[in-house]
Amino acid sequence: MNSVLGVSKYLIWNKFKLMSFILLVNIIELVLLVPLDWGSMFSQNYPLGKVIFSSLIVYLLGALFLIRENEQVFLNSKYSLIPVTEIKIYFSNLITTFLTYLYFWILETSIFLTAFWIIDNNSLIFHLQSIVKMGQIGLIIKAITMSLLAIILIWTLSTFVHLVSQLLPLQNQKLTTIIFYLLVAVLIFYIGYINIWNLDTMRVDWYIEVKNRIFGRTVEFDLFGIVTLTVLNIMILKKYSSIK
């Protein structure tokens, strides 16, 4: 592991194993819980609602666990011994995280659609046909793009908060960790809320055929934040490496 390629292979393999474990747990959970229709007496859509809620939790857990895995790279002293620059390690870490989450997202979506098919295949076919007939594929692509950019923004922002917290003169490491995860949780909630609000507004405007620039503005905001935070992260990482 003495090159960028070696570091990338090592990082992506560790993250791949972590995401695969979460997916396996999700499959086992669905196999065990979906047949238990305790809420069917209250709502016919209870099983599907259970699957949707489960998938949302899994998507969130995947992002959170990758945040933790990301920060471990900057805490692990063995990476500072590798003869590659901080910039290469930073981008190797970020790119492998993105590729791993993309793999995770594709498989989790497949698991969700499979569970949806098992519960109510007629409803799934109807929804897919409606998406094609009403020309909503473009809207879905925009939603996926906004979601992925928001997740990358959260990762770069969490790295920034983490690196700043490591430079602060706090003696209590547990307190530093608690503050870090509290801030990250607030940031995830805020960015997630803004994106959900924008997606809902785009969906409503699409139905009433009103043009807006929400997608363009959101992408511009996310890209500006990602680029700015990346520059700051690399600067802080170099500073942090020089004083370790």
C-alpha positions as CSV (number, residue, x, y, z in Angstrom):
1,M,0.0,0.0,0.0
2,N,2.7,2.4,-1.0
3,S,0.9,4.1,-3.9
4,V,-2.3,5.9,-4.7
5,L,-3.7,2.8,-6.4
6,G,-2.8,0.7,-3.5
7,V,-4.4,3.1,-1.0
8,S,-7.5,3.3,-3.2
9,K,-7.8,-0.5,-3.4
10,Y,-7.4,-0.8,0.4
11,L,-10.0,1.9,1.1
12,I,-12.6,0.7,-1.3
13,W,-12.3,-2.9,-0.1
14,N,-12.9,-1.9,3.5
15,K,-15.9,0.3,2.6
16,F,-17.2,-2.3,0.2
17,K,-17.2,-4.9,3.0
18,L,-19.0,-2.5,5.4
19,M,-21.7,-1.6,2.9
20,S,-22.2,-5.3,1.9
21,F,-22.7,-6.1,5.6
22,I,-25.4,-3.4,5.9
23,L,-27.1,-4.7,2.8
24,L,-27.0,-8.3,4.1
25,V,-28.5,-7.2,7.4
26,N,-31.2,-5.3,5.5
27,I,-32.1,-8.4,3.5
28,I,-32.3,-10.5,6.6
29,E,-34.5,-7.8,8.3
30,L,-36.9,-7.7,5.3
31,V,-37.2,-11.5,5.1
32,L,-38.0,-11.7,8.8
33,L,-40.3,-8.6,9.1
34,V,-42.2,-8.3,5.9
35,P,-44.3,-11.4,6.5
36,L,-45.3,-10.1,10.0
37,D,-48.2,-7.8,9.0
38,W,-49.0,-6.5,12.5
39,G,-50.2,-3.2,11.1
40,S,-52.4,-4.6,8.3
41,M,-55.4,-4.3,10.5
42,F,-54.9,-0.5,10.5
43,S,-53.8,0.0,6.9
44,Q,-53.6,-2.1,3.8
45,N,-50.4,-0.3,2.8
46,Y,-48.7,-1.2,6.0
47,P,-46.3,-3.8,4.5
48,L,-45.2,-1.4,1.7
49,G,-44.8,1.4,4.2
50,K,-42.6,-0.8,6.4
51,V,-40.3,-1.5,3.4
52,I,-40.1,2.2,2.4
53,F,-39.2,3.2,6.0
54,S,-36.7,0.4,6.2
55,S,-35.0,1.4,2.9
56,L,-34.9,5.1,4.0
57,I,-33.1,4.1,7.3
58,V,-30.7,1.9,5.4
59,Y,-29.8,4.7,2.9
60,L,-29.1,7.0,5.9
61,L,-27.1,4.4,7.8
62,G,-25.0,3.8,4.7
63,A,-24.1,7.5,4.4
64,L,-23.4,7.8,8.2
65,F,-21.2,4.7,8.3
66,L,-19.2,6.0,5.3
67,I,-18.8,9.4,7.2
68,R,-17.3,7.4,10.1
69,E,-15.1,5.4,7.7
70,N,-14.0,8.6,5.9
71,E,-12.8,10.2,9.1
72,Q,-10.9,7.1,10.2
73,V,-8.5,7.6,7.3
74,F,-7.4,11.0,8.7
75,L,-7.1,9.5,12.2
76,N,-5.0,6.5,11.2
77,S,-1.3,7.3,11.5
78,K,-0.3,4.6,8.9
79,Y,-1.7,6.8,6.1
80,S,0.7,9.5,7.0
81,L,3.6,7.1,6.4
82,I,2.6,6.4,2.8
83,P,4.8,8.4,0.3
84,V,1.8,10.2,-1.3
85,T,0.6,13.7,-0.9
86,E,-2.4,14.8,1.3
87,I,-4.3,15.8,-1.8
88,K,-4.0,12.3,-3.3
89,I,-5.1,10.6,-0.1
90,Y,-8.0,13.1,0.3
91,F,-9.3,12.5,-3.3
92,S,-8.7,8.8,-3.1
93,N,-10.7,8.7,0.1
94,L,-13.6,10.8,-1.3
95,I,-13.7,9.0,-4.7
96,T,-13.7,5.5,-3.1
97,T,-16.4,6.6,-0.7
98,F,-18.6,7.9,-3.6
99,L,-18.1,4.7,-5.7
100,T,-18.9,2.5,-2.7
101,Y,-22.0,4.4,-1.9
102,L,-23.1,4.3,-5.6
103,Y,-22.7,0.5,-5.4
104,F,-24.6,0.5,-2.1
105,W,-27.4,2.7,-3.5
106,I,-27.9,0.6,-6.7
107,L,-28.1,-2.6,-4.7
108,E,-30.4,-1.1,-1.9
109,T,-32.7,0.2,-4.6
110,S,-32.8,-3.2,-6.2
111,I,-33.6,-4.8,-2.8
112,F,-36.4,-2.2,-2.3
113,L,-37.9,-2.8,-5.8
114,T,-37.7,-6.6,-5.2
115,A,-39.5,-6.3,-1.9
116,F,-42.1,-3.9,-3.5
117,W,-42.7,-6.5,-6.3
118,I,-43.2,-9.3,-3.8
119,I,-45.7,-7.2,-1.7
120,D,-47.6,-5.7,-4.6
121,N,-46.3,-6.3,-8.1
122,N,-49.4,-4.8,-9.8
123,S,-48.9,-1.5,-7.9
124,L,-45.1,-1.5,-8.9
125,I,-45.9,-2.1,-12.6
126,F,-48.5,0.7,-12.5
127,H,-46.1,3.2,-10.9
128,L,-43.3,2.3,-13.4
129,Q,-45.7,2.6,-16.4
130,S,-46.9,6.0,-15.0
131,I,-43.4,7.3,-14.8
132,V,-42.7,6.4,-18.4
133,K,-46.0,7.5,-19.8
134,M,-46.0,10.9,-17.9
135,G,-42.4,11.6,-18.9
136,Q,-41.1,11.7,-15.3
137,I,-37.7,10.0,-16.1
138,G,-36.0,13.4,-16.4
139,L,-37.4,14.5,-13.1
140,I,-36.1,11.3,-11.4
141,I,-32.6,11.8,-12.9
142,K,-32.6,15.3,-11.5
143,A,-33.7,14.0,-8.1
144,I,-30.9,11.4,-8.1
145,T,-28.3,14.0,-9.2
146,M,-29.4,16.4,-6.4
147,S,-29.4,13.6,-3.8
148,L,-25.9,12.3,-4.8
149,L,-24.5,15.9,-4.8
150,A,-26.1,16.5,-1.4
151,I,-24.4,13.4,0.0
152,I,-21.0,14.4,-1.3
153,L,-21.5,17.9,0.2
154,I,-22.3,16.2,3.5
155,W,-19.2,14.1,3.3
156,T,-16.9,17.1,2.6
157,L,-18.7,19.2,5.3
158,S,-18.3,16.4,7.8
159,T,-14.6,16.1,7.0
160,F,-14.2,19.9,7.4
161,V,-15.9,19.8,10.8
162,H,-13.8,16.8,11.8
163,L,-10.5,18.4,10.8
164,V,-11.3,21.6,12.6
165,S,-12.3,19.7,15.7
166,Q,-9.0,17.9,15.7
167,L,-7.1,21.3,15.6
168,L,-9.1,22.8,18.5
169,P,-7.4,22.7,21.9
170,L,-9.9,20.3,23.5
171,Q,-8.4,17.8,25.9
172,N,-11.5,15.6,26.2
173,Q,-11.5,13.4,23.1
174,K,-14.9,12.0,24.0
175,L,-16.4,15.5,24.1
176,T,-14.8,16.3,20.8
177,T,-16.3,13.2,19.2
178,I,-19.8,14.0,20.7
179,I,-19.6,17.6,19.4
180,F,-18.5,16.3,15.9
181,Y,-21.4,13.9,15.5
182,L,-23.9,16.3,16.9
183,L,-22.8,18.9,14.3
184,V,-22.8,16.4,11.5
185,A,-26.3,15.2,12.5
186,V,-27.6,18.8,12.4
187,L,-25.9,19.4,9.0
188,I,-27.4,16.2,7.6
189,F,-30.8,17.2,8.8
190,Y,-30.6,20.7,7.4
191,I,-29.1,19.7,3.9
192,G,-31.6,16.8,3.7
193,Y,-34.5,19.0,4.6
194,I,-33.5,21.6,2.0
195,N,-33.2,18.9,-0.7
196,I,-36.5,17.2,0.1
197,W,-38.2,20.6,0.0
198,N,-36.6,21.5,-3.3
199,L,-37.5,18.0,-4.8
200,D,-41.1,18.4,-3.7
201,T,-41.3,21.9,-5.2
202,M,-39.9,20.6,-8.4
203,R,-42.5,17.8,-8.5
204,V,-45.4,20.2,-7.9
205,D,-44.1,22.6,-10.5
206,W,-43.7,19.8,-13.0
207,Y,-47.4,18.8,-12.5
208,I,-48.7,22.3,-13.0
209,E,-46.2,22.9,-15.8
210,V,-44.4,25.8,-14.2
211,K,-40.8,26.3,-15.0
212,N,-38.3,27.0,-12.3
213,R,-34.5,27.1,-11.7
214,I,-34.5,25.0,-8.5
215,F,-32.4,22.2,-10.1
216,G,-29.8,24.6,-11.5
217,R,-29.5,26.6,-8.3
218,T,-29.3,23.5,-6.1
219,V,-26.6,22.0,-8.3
220,E,-24.7,25.2,-8.3
221,F,-24.9,25.6,-4.5
222,D,-23.8,22.0,-3.9
223,L,-20.9,22.2,-6.4
224,F,-19.8,25.5,-4.9
225,G,-19.9,24.0,-1.4
226,I,-18.1,20.9,-2.4
227,V,-15.3,22.8,-4.2
228,T,-14.9,25.3,-1.4
229,L,-14.9,22.7,1.4
230,T,-12.5,20.5,-0.6
231,V,-9.9,23.4,-0.9
232,L,-10.3,24.2,2.9
233,N,-10.1,20.5,3.8
234,I,-6.8,20.0,1.9
235,M,-5.3,23.2,3.5
236,I,-6.3,22.0,7.0
237,L,-5.2,18.5,6.3
238,K,-1.7,19.8,5.3
239,K,-1.6,21.9,8.4
240,Y,-2.8,19.0,10.6
241,S,-0.2,16.6,9.0
242,S,2.6,19.1,9.7
243,I,1.8,19.3,13.5
244,K,1.1,15.6,14.2
